[in-house]
């Protein structure tokens, strides 16, 4: 029968070697150390062969009943500022190297013990250049439910704050931020703060580095929902709806019945103050519908097909708005159909196939002044010239 795990040597040696390599740069030292240590951490089944040693002038840390002595080094502080209209958030992130986070991560390498440092955040919210309120929180206590058990929990830093959104009706702020991992991709998360500086919710806003749907998070015009690639946050009652649930909508009757075979969200956009668009990618056998216009009560107003999926590093949605016509346009490259959504309370839907248009070369088109142009670009150019009764088009792909 194996003896209790003794991991002192691993922690001591890893910390000593890594910090010796990069002690000249505190920021590099922290990131390099956490990366290399977690990579070299042992498989739990092989731990019994290690002997117990100590590190001089090191701090004792309890890890699953074993005392590990870890050398303490200088902490690091980062600063950032994000603004939107009349609002600004001044942020400081303190990497507290005296406060350890210890966790177990299950991965393809097996069961690993990883050690990281706590991060302490101070966000100062300002309005018209004057202090309004502050929010103070830390990674260890306030983000455990969101990040625990993942590599992001210990190996990464929440240090890339991107945007802020202010909801005047409910007097709440949203701050979204990246995880800065050792990979070139990651998840974008967000906080919901009230103006007392209390975190009311933390959720997922999207991803970066490839594979993201086409669209940016937004607060609906009536300020009821915060719409992201992952979820819909309701400001009025704090409830959250997972976006993936809408990928199985049977039609316009809600979330029950025969499910369509859809997968990831392909793109999303706001349409009116109380309506927005969500389009899902589909499997090899396209369903009857994979695109939905929903209101902020999450009721389906319209449904249609959109099979012209274009993807590069991220998804690409051929979507445009024409201010003069007060209409949104999508082009479905597979069905060769222009989809028109009017910007009014009912979001009236109309589809026009290129079979019912006139193909032209735009440089030979006369009387352009009486036509409204809608154009798209993605692996080609798609131009449409819309008149009172006729639509002309020119498509060039490459």
C-alpha positions in Angstrom: 0.0 0.0 0.0 1.4 3.4 -1.0 2.5 5.9 1.6 1.0 9.4 1.8 2.1 11.7 -1.1 5.2 13.8 -0.3 5.7 16.6 -2.8 8.1 18.9 -1.1 11.0 18.4 -3.4 8.9 19.1 -6.5 7.6 22.4 -5.3 10.9 23.6 -3.8 13.1 22.7 -6.8 10.6 24.0 -9.4 10.2 27.3 -7.7 14.0 27.7 -7.1 15.0 26.9 -10.7 12.3 28.9 -12.4 12.8 32.0 -10.4 16.6 31.8 -10.8 16.1 31.8 -14.6 14.0 34.9 -14.8 14.4 36.9 -11.5 15.4 40.0 -13.4 11.8 40.6 -14.6 9.1 40.3 -11.9 6.3 40.1 -14.4 8.1 37.5 -16.6 9.2 35.7 -13.5 5.6 35.2 -12.3 4.2 34.1 -15.7 7.1 31.8 -16.5 7.2 30.3 -13.1 3.5 29.4 -13.0 3.7 27.9 -16.5 6.7 25.8 -16.0 5.8 24.6 -12.5 2.4 23.3 -13.5 3.9 21.7 -16.5 6.4 19.8 -14.4 4.1 18.9 -11.6 4.0 15.2 -10.9 1.5 12.5 -11.7 0.0 11.6 -8.3 0.7 7.9 -8.8 4.4 8.5 -9.0 4.7 10.7 -6.0 5.8 8.1 -3.4 9.3 7.9 -4.8 10.0 11.5 -3.7 11.9 12.2 -0.5 11.2 15.1 1.8 13.5 18.1 1.8 13.2 21.8 2.8 14.1 25.1 1.3 16.0 27.6 3.4 14.1 30.8 4.4 10.9 29.4 2.7 7.3 29.7 3.9 5.4 26.5 4.9 2.3 25.8 2.8 -0.2 23.0 3.5 -1.0 20.9 0.5 -3.4 18.0 1.1 -2.0 17.3 4.5 1.7 17.7 3.5 3.8 20.7 4.5 5.6 22.2 1.5 8.2 25.0 2.0 8.0 27.6 -0.8 10.3 30.6 -1.2 8.4 33.9 -1.2 9.3 36.5 -3.8 8.3 40.1 -4.5 4.7 40.8 -5.6 3.8 42.5 -8.9 1.2 45.2 -9.6 -0.4 46.0 -13.0 -2.5 49.0 -14.0 -5.1 49.5 -16.7 -7.9 52.0 -17.6 -11.1 51.3 -19.6 -13.6 54.0 -20.6 -17.0 54.3 -22.3 -18.6 57.7 -23.0 -18.6 59.5 -19.6 -17.5 56.5 -17.5 -14.0 55.2 -16.7 -12.7 52.4 -14.6 -9.2 52.6 -13.2 -7.9 49.2 -12.3 -5.0 47.8 -10.4 -4.1 44.1 -10.2 -1.8 43.0 -7.4 -0.2 39.5 -7.7 0.1 38.6 -4.0 3.0 36.2 -3.9 2.5 35.6 -0.2 -1.0 34.1 -0.7 -1.0 30.7 -2.5 -3.8 29.0 -4.4 -3.5 25.2 -4.5 -5.7 23.0 -6.7 -5.9 19.7 -8.5 -6.4 19.7 -12.3 -7.5 16.7 -14.3 -6.0 16.8 -17.8 -4.6 14.5 -20.5 -1.4 14.4 -18.4 -3.3 12.9 -15.5 -4.1 14.3 -12.1 -1.9 17.2 -11.3 -1.4 19.5 -8.3 -0.8 23.1 -9.4 0.2 26.1 -7.3 -0.5 29.7 -8.2 -0.7 33.1 -6.5 -3.8 35.1 -5.5 -4.7 38.2 -7.5 -6.2 41.2 -5.7 -8.2 43.7 -7.8 -9.1 47.3 -7.1 -11.5 48.9 -9.6 -12.3 52.6 -9.2 -15.3 53.8 -11.2 -15.5 57.4 -12.3 -18.3 59.5 -13.8 -17.4 62.6 -15.8 -13.9 62.4 -14.4 -15.0 62.3 -10.7 -14.8 59.3 -8.4 -18.1 57.4 -8.1 -17.5 54.1 -6.3 -14.9 51.3 -5.9 -15.0 47.5 -6.1 -12.4 45.4 -4.3 -12.2 41.6 -4.8 -9.8 38.8 -5.3 -9.4 35.7 -7.4 -9.1 33.2 -4.6 -12.4 34.1 -2.8 -14.6 35.6 -5.5 -13.8 33.6 -8.7 -13.4 30.1 -7.4 -16.8 28.9 -8.6 -16.0 30.1 -12.1 -12.4 29.0 -12.5 -11.6 26.3 -10.0 -10.4 23.1 -11.5 -9.2 24.6 -14.7 -5.8 25.6 -15.9 -7.0 29.2 -15.9 -7.5 29.1 -12.1 -3.8 28.9 -11.4 -1.7 29.3 -14.5 -3.3 32.5 -15.8 -3.8 36.1 -14.9 -7.0 38.0 -15.2 -5.2 41.1 -16.3 -6.7 42.1 -19.7 -9.8 44.2 -19.0 -11.4 45.0 -22.4 -14.7 46.9 -22.2 -17.2 48.4 -19.8 -21.0 48.7 -20.3 -23.3 50.8 -18.2 -27.0 50.1 -17.8 -28.6 53.4 -16.8 -32.0 51.9 -16.2 -30.8 49.3 -13.6 -27.7 51.3 -12.5 -25.3 48.5 -13.1 -21.9 48.1 -14.8 -20.5 45.3 -16.8 -16.8 44.9 -17.1 -15.5 42.2 -19.4 -12.0 40.8 -19.3 -9.7 38.1 -20.8 -7.9 35.3 -19.2 -4.3 35.7 -20.1 -3.2 32.1 -20.5 -0.1 30.4 -21.8 -2.1 29.6 -25.0 -3.0 31.9 -27.8 -6.7 31.6 -27.1 -9.0 31.8 -24.2 -12.4 32.8 -22.7 -13.7 36.3 -22.2 -15.6 36.6 -18.9 -17.6 39.5 -17.4 -18.5 40.9 -14.1 -21.9 42.6 -13.2 -21.3 45.3 -10.6 -23.9 47.4 -8.7 -22.9 50.9 -7.8 -22.0 49.8 -4.3 -19.1 47.9 -5.8 -20.7 44.5 -5.2 -20.2 41.7 -7.8 -23.8 40.5 -8.6 -22.8 38.0 -11.2 -19.8 36.6 -13.1 -20.3 34.9 -16.5 -18.9 34.1 -19.9 -19.0 36.6 -22.7 -17.2 34.9 -25.5 -13.9 33.5 -26.7 -10.8 34.9 -28.4 -8.0 33.4 -30.5 -10.2 31.5 -33.0 -13.5 29.7 -33.3 -15.7 32.7 -32.0 -19.1 33.4 -33.5 -19.5 36.7 -35.4 -20.8 39.3 -33.0 -20.0 41.4 -29.9 -21.8 41.3 -26.6 -24.4 44.1 -26.2 -27.0 45.5 -23.9 -30.4 45.5 -25.6 -31.9 48.9 -26.4 -34.6 48.5 -23.7 -31.7 47.7 -21.2 -33.4 44.4 -20.2 -30.7 41.9 -21.4 -27.0 41.6 -21.8 -26.6 39.3 -24.8 -23.3 37.3 -25.2 -22.1 34.3 -27.2 -22.7 32.1 -24.2 -25.7 33.5 -22.3 -28.4 36.1 -21.8 -28.2 38.0 -18.5 -31.5 39.6 -17.3 -30.9 42.8 -15.4 -34.3 42.9 -13.9 -34.1 39.7 -11.9 -30.5 38.5 -12.3 -31.5 35.3 -14.1 -29.3 33.8 -16.9 -30.4 31.7 -19.9 -27.8 29.6 -21.7 -27.6 30.4 -25.4 -27.1 26.7 -26.3 -30.7 26.1 -25.3 -31.9 28.1 -28.2 -30.0 25.9 -30.7 -32.7 23.2 -30.1 -35.8 25.4 -30.8 -38.4 23.5 -32.7 -39.9 26.7 -34.1 -41.7 29.6 -32.4 -43.4 27.7 -29.6 -40.6 27.7 -27.0 -38.0 25.1 -25.9 -40.1 21.9 -26.3 -41.0 19.6 -29.1 -39.0 18.0 -31.8 -35.4 19.4 -31.6 -33.5 20.6 -34.6 -30.0 19.3 -35.0 -27.9 22.5 -34.6 -24.6 23.0 -33.0 -22.5 26.2 -32.2 -23.7 29.8 -32.4 -22.5 31.2 -35.7 -23.5 34.9 -35.3 -25.7 37.3 -33.4 -26.7 40.9 -33.7 -29.0 43.5 -32.1 -31.9 44.5 -34.3 -34.3 46.8 -32.4 -34.6 48.0 -28.8 -36.4 44.8 -27.9 -35.3 42.2 -30.6 -32.1 40.5 -31.6 -30.9 37.9 -34.1 -29.2 34.5 -33.3 -28.0 32.2 -36.1 -26.7 28.7 -35.3 -24.4 26.5 -37.3 -25.9 23.2 -38.5 -24.8 19.6 -39.1 -24.5 18.0 -42.5 -28.3 17.6 -42.8 -29.6 21.2 -42.5 -32.8 21.6 -40.4 -35.8 23.5 -41.4 -34.7 26.6 -39.4 -31.5 27.6 -37.8 -31.9 31.4 -37.5 -34.2 33.1 -34.9 -35.3 36.7 -34.2 -36.1 36.8 -30.4 -37.5 39.5 -28.2 -36.1 40.4 -24.8 -38.7 38.1 -23.2 -36.8 35.4 -25.2 -39.9 34.6 -27.3 -39.2 33.7 -30.9 -40.7 36.3 -33.2 -39.4 35.0 -36.6 -37.5 32.0 -37.8 -35.7 31.3 -41.1 -32.9 29.4 -42.8 -29.4 30.7 -43.1 -27.0 28.1 -44.5 -24.3 30.3 -46.0 -21.8 29.5 -43.2 -18.4 31.2 -43.9 -15.6 30.6 -41.4 -12.0 31.8 -41.4 -10.3 32.1 -38.0 -13.7 33.1 -36.6 -17.2 32.8 -38.0 -18.2 35.4 -40.6 -21.8 36.6 -40.9 -22.7 38.5 -44.1 -24.7 41.1 -42.4 -25.3 44.8 -43.2 -27.7 47.6 -42.3 -28.9 50.2 -44.7 -29.9 53.4 -42.9 -31.9 54.8 -45.8 -34.0 51.7 -46.2 -34.2 51.0 -42.4 -33.5 47.4 -43.2 -31.0 44.7 -42.2 -29.6 42.4 -44.9 -28.0 39.0 -44.8 -26.8 37.1 -47.8 -27.0 33.3 -47.8 -24.3 32.1 -50.1 -25.6 28.5 -50.2 -29.2 29.3 -51.0 -28.2 32.4 -53.1 -30.8 34.4 -51.2 -30.8 37.9 -49.9 -32.6 38.0 -46.5 -34.2 41.4 -45.6 -35.3 42.2 -42.0 -37.0 45.6 -41.5 -36.1 47.6 -38.5 -39.5 48.0 -37.0 -41.4 46.6 -34.1 -42.4 43.5 -36.0 -39.0 42.8 -37.8 -40.8 41.9 -41.0 -38.9 39.3 -42.9 -38.5 39.0 -46.7 -36.3 36.7 -48.8 -35.3 37.4 -52.4 -33.5 34.7 -54.5 -31.0 35.7 -57.1 -33.2 33.9 -59.5 -35.6 36.8 -59.1 -32.9 39.5 -59.5 -31.1 40.8 -62.6 -27.4 40.0 -62.9 -25.3 42.9 -64.0 -21.8 44.4 -64.0 -22.0 47.4 -61.7 -19.8 49.6 -63.9 -22.4 49.3 -66.6 -25.4 50.0 -64.4 -27.3 53.2 -65.2 -29.3 55.4 -62.9 -27.5 54.3 -59.7 -28.9 57.4 -57.9 -32.3 55.8 -57.7 -30.9 52.5 -56.3 -29.7 51.7 -52.8 -26.5 49.6 -52.6 -25.9 46.8 -50.1 -22.6 45.0 -50.3 -20.7 42.2 -48.5 -17.1 41.0 -48.6 -15.8 37.6 -47.5 -13.8 35.4 -49.9 -15.4 37.5 -52.7 -17.7 40.5 -53.2 -21.5 40.4 -53.2 -23.2 43.6 -54.4 -26.9 44.3 -54.5 -28.6 47.4 -56.0 -32.1 47.7 -54.6 -34.9 49.7 -56.4 -38.6 50.1 -55.9 -39.5 47.0 -57.8 -36.2 45.4 -59.1 -33.0 44.2 -57.5 -29.8 44.0 -59.4 -26.8 42.0 -58.3 -23.1 41.4 -59.0 -21.2 38.5 -57.4 -17.5 37.8 -57.7 -15.9 35.0 -55.7 -12.3 34.0 -55.3 
